[in-house]
Amino acid sequence: MLSLDLKARRSLLYVPASRPDRFPKAMESGADMVCVDLEDAVAGDMKVQARKDAIALFAADAGRAERLLRINASDSDDGKADLEAVAECDMPPDGVLLPKVKTADQVRRVADKLCARHAGLLVHVQLETLEGLE
């Protein structure tokens, strides 16, 4: 079930998933949220390894900041693989950030898939097109 509980956050720091060495420093930065980015920050030929590294980061570091994983577009092959990795992992991030959201149904499908195994996992959305805004 989708929750509309809103929490104010002051800062969001992005870390490329292809640079796991930067994650500990980001977690200590004082940012309210740290987002490991699998989408724009990772070259296509590095996505498989970056996905593995990102999932391992969440298992290793709970930290003080809220931890997000920005996945690839959920209807893409990489996005589907990202969702599967999160759904199957034992220690997920606090939430996922969905880029290129076009419909509410798209968000519901992602939430249903992830929250079935990880109750309380937050789903954040990025509206990047007029279609998504409408």
PyMOL commands that set and color helices and strands:
alter all, ss='L'
color gray80, all
select helices_A, chain A and resi 20-27+44-60+77-88+104-115+130-133
alter helices_A, ss='H'
color red, helices_A
select strands_A, chain A and resi 12-16+33-37+66-70+95-98+122-125
alter strands_A, ss='S'
color yellow, strands_A
deselect
rebuild
show_as cartoon
